């Protein structure tokens, strides 16, 4: 299932699906941080259908962007209501965590096989890593969306790129951390 509604390119969608299929038979649940309209979460849940999926977002657009950290997206961009996202995803087994991430994260005992971060900010990328790094199962994926203009996300990733617990792959607009 590839979506025409996604803001990801066709090539990025294909790569995302490839990474999802690698997690299909791994224990754990999935998550997306920075859900926007829910199209990527719908793809994740459709692929990992038997797994619980968490959607972390303010559902009020980007917040806490920082010019000093290199963020190009501004507060309020990518606004979409929670009701719209729920209607768009429209699948069982999805848990919506409305509010400011990382404050909404309390799944410390949960094990994750697939986490996708598309926060568009330094703060969001860094906190995705900090909150999930110890909860990713062996061979599980922690994937960050990054583009050439988003220096904030690049700055955050540079702070933890040397984590010896992960193999790291740069592919298209993704930095893919695979737990060893």
Phi, psi and omega per residue, in radians:
X1 nan 1.841 3.008
X2 -1.885 2.448 -3.014
X3 -1.816 2.315 3.020
X4 -1.279 -0.262 -3.097
X5 -1.508 -0.143 -3.066
X6 -1.249 2.581 3.029
X7 -1.487 -0.072 3.056
X8 -1.387 2.596 3.061
X9 -1.200 2.853 3.119
X10 -1.017 -0.743 3.140
X11 -1.092 -0.743 3.113
X12 -1.149 -0.689 3.090
X13 -1.080 -0.732 3.111
X14 -1.092 -0.739 3.119
X15 -1.151 -0.725 3.102
X16 -1.034 -0.798 3.109
X17 -1.058 -0.709 3.108
X18 -1.032 -0.803 3.140
X19 -1.155 -0.648 3.085
X20 -1.097 -0.769 -3.137
X21 -1.076 -0.536 3.096
X22 -1.185 -0.317 -3.118
X23 -1.803 -0.034 -3.038
X24 -1.011 -0.671 -3.074
X25 -1.843 0.365 3.103
X26 -1.794 2.480 3.097
X27 -1.102 2.717 3.044
X28 2.040 3.037 -3.117
X29 -1.908 3.125 -3.128
X30 -2.188 2.895 3.128
X31 -2.705 2.691 2.936
X32 -2.268 2.370 3.068
X33 -1.996 2.075 -3.021
X34 1.613 1.248 -2.922
X35 -1.486 -0.510 -3.066
X36 0.902 -1.990 -3.093
X37 -1.546 -0.129 3.094
X38 1.629 0.071 -3.088
X39 -1.127 -0.725 3.133
X40 -1.228 -0.699 3.087
X41 -1.067 -0.631 3.106
X42 -1.115 -0.721 3.100
X43 -1.143 -0.759 3.126
X44 -1.054 -0.892 -3.098
X45 -1.145 -0.663 3.111
X46 -1.098 -0.648 -3.133
X47 -1.372 -0.762 -3.141
X48 -1.768 0.935 -2.933
X49 -0.995 -0.585 -3.094
X50 -1.501 0.022 -3.092
X51 -1.875 2.517 3.006
X52 -1.144 2.493 3.127
X53 -2.200 2.293 3.117
X54 -1.808 2.337 3.068
X55 -1.982 1.902 3.132
X56 -1.786 2.112 3.115
X57 -2.920 2.731 3.005
X58 -1.327 -0.447 -3.000
X59 0.992 0.548 3.074
X60 -2.361 0.200 -3.134
X61 1.645 3.109 3.135
X62 -1.000 2.477 3.009
X63 -2.492 2.678 3.132
X64 1.183 0.569 3.047
X65 -1.262 2.698 -3.040
X66 -2.407 2.000 3.060
X67 -1.056 -0.652 -3.070
X68 -1.180 -0.403 3.113
X69 -1.684 -0.022 3.064
X70 1.671 0.240 3.127
X71 -1.219 2.329 3.105
X72 -1.717 -0.416 3.095
X73 -1.469 2.551 -3.062
X74 -1.915 2.745 3.115
X75 -0.924 2.359 3.130
X76 1.678 -0.378 3.086
X77 -1.116 2.644 3.120
X78 1.123 0.687 3.077
X79 -1.252 2.355 3.034
X80 -2.806 2.411 -3.071
X81 -1.346 2.685 3.074
X82 -1.074 -0.699 3.127
X83 -1.035 -0.735 3.106
X84 -1.078 -0.795 -3.110
X85 -1.092 -0.781 3.125
X86 -1.046 -0.752 3.127
X87 -1.161 -0.667 -3.135
X88 -1.172 -0.825 -3.119
X89 -1.256 -0.905 3.016
X90 0.837 0.904 3.117
X91 -2.399 2.609 3.034
X92 -1.269 2.788 3.063
X93 1.408 0.329 3.104
X94 -1.975 2.248 3.119
X95 -1.947 2.155 -3.100
X96 -1.704 2.158 -3.117
X97 -1.947 1.507 -3.077
X98 -1.421 2.256 3.101
X99 2.436 -3.064 -3.067
X100 -1.400 2.024 3.059
X101 -1.393 2.279 0.402
X102 -1.687 0.032 -3.093
X103 -1.060 -0.442 -3.112
X104 -1.510 -0.084 -3.109
X105 -1.479 2.069 3.011
X106 -2.443 0.442 -3.134
X107 -1.637 0.864 -3.058
X108 -1.154 -0.428 -3.132
X109 -1.679 -0.115 -3.126
X110 -1.358 2.551 3.047
X111 -1.883 2.301 -3.063
X112 -1.973 2.343 3.060
X113 -1.744 -0.336 -3.096
X114 -2.647 2.140 3.084
X115 -2.294 2.234 -3.137
X116 -2.061 2.164 -3.127
X117 -1.977 2.082 3.079
X118 -2.355 1.025 -3.072
X119 -1.469 -0.446 -3.136
X120 1.295 0.146 -3.125
X121 -2.357 2.702 3.026
X122 -0.971 -0.926 -3.075
X123 -1.015 -0.780 -3.128
X124 -1.140 -0.783 3.141
X125 -1.133 -0.799 -3.118
X126 -1.091 -0.764 -3.119
X127 -1.279 -0.488 3.005
X128 -1.044 -0.861 3.135
X129 -1.061 -0.861 -3.081
X130 -1.075 -0.679 -3.101
X131 -1.363 -0.565 -3.018
X132 -1.792 -0.314 -2.965
X133 -0.942 -0.611 -3.122
X134 -1.590 -0.047 -3.100
X135 -1.899 0.037 3.104
X136 -1.465 2.292 3.133
X137 -1.378 2.868 3.094
X138 -0.973 2.299 -3.080
X139 1.260 0.043 3.066
X140 -1.271 2.834 -3.043
X141 -2.031 2.397 2.961
X142 -2.161 1.868 -2.971
X143 -2.023 2.314 3.117
X144 -1.974 2.297 3.002
X145 -1.469 2.324 -3.118
X146 -2.552 2.444 3.018
X147 -2.214 2.981 -3.023
X148 -1.064 -0.446 -3.086
X149 -1.546 -0.210 -3.037
X150 -1.678 1.414 -3.113
X151 -1.150 -0.567 -3.134
X152 -1.023 -0.832 3.121
X153 -1.134 -0.726 3.096
X154 -1.052 -0.745 3.123
X155 -1.067 -0.734 3.113
X156 -1.115 -0.837 -3.115
X157 -1.072 -0.658 3.114
X158 -1.062 -0.408 3.128
X159 -1.309 -0.419 -3.109
X160 -2.233 0.238 -3.084
X161 -1.132 -0.364 -3.101
X162 -1.644 0.291 3.121
X163 -1.106 2.015 -3.061
X164 -1.275 -0.107 3.117
X165 -1.475 -0.013 -3.071
X166 -2.317 2.511 2.857
X167 -1.550 2.431 -3.038
X168 -2.123 2.307 -3.131
X169 -2.280 2.309 3.002
X170 -1.708 2.118 -3.105
X171 -2.504 2.069 -3.102
X172 0.933 -2.103 3.134
X173 -1.769 0.484 -3.114
X174 -2.146 2.567 2.854
X175 -1.981 2.035 -2.995
X176 -1.890 2.024 3.070
X177 -1.741 2.105 3.086
X178 -1.955 2.140 -3.090
X179 -1.164 2.285 3.121
X180 -1.353 nan nan
